[in-house]
Amino acid sequence: MSIALKEANETEYWLMLLKDSDYISEDSFQSIHNDSSELIKILVSIVKTSKNN
């Protein structure tokens, strides 16, 4: 799961670059970014729980 978290963080980084370079619109970015942020929160929770057990 930690690999999935690393990949999700990298995806978020690339999304920000796409937005900053005006390759995608602000509306598209917000939609995708909200989903990726939720996914990252879930993955962080899973990684923390796995480490505690």
N, C-alpha and C positions, 0 to 999 in steps of 0.2 A: 504493500500500500504506500510505502514511502516513495517508491518510484512514481506511482500515480500522482502523488502530491507534488513531486518535483516537476513532472510534466505539466500539471495544471498551472503551477506558478509560471512556468515558461510560456505557456499559452497566453496567460494574462499579460505577460510582458509584451508578447508579439501583438496582441490586440491593442495595447496602448500605443505601440509604434504605428500601427495601421491608422489609428484615429489621429495621432499627432501629425502624420504625413498626409492627412485628408484623403486617404485611400478608401476609408469607409466613413459613412455619415455618423454624426453624433447619435442619432436615434438607433442605428444599427449597433453601434458600439455599446450603448446603454443596455440594450436588450441582451446582447451576448455577455457583456461584463457582469450583469446581475446573475445570470446563470452560472458563469464561471466562479464568481465569488461564493455562491451557495455551495457549489461543488467543492471548492477549496475548504470551506468551513466543515463540511461533512468529512472530507478526507483527514483534516487535522484532528477531528474528534476520534476517528477510527485509529489513527496512528497513536494518539495519546493513550487511548484505551488499550491498545495492543501492547504498548510499552509497560503499562501498569500491571498487566496480567502476566 
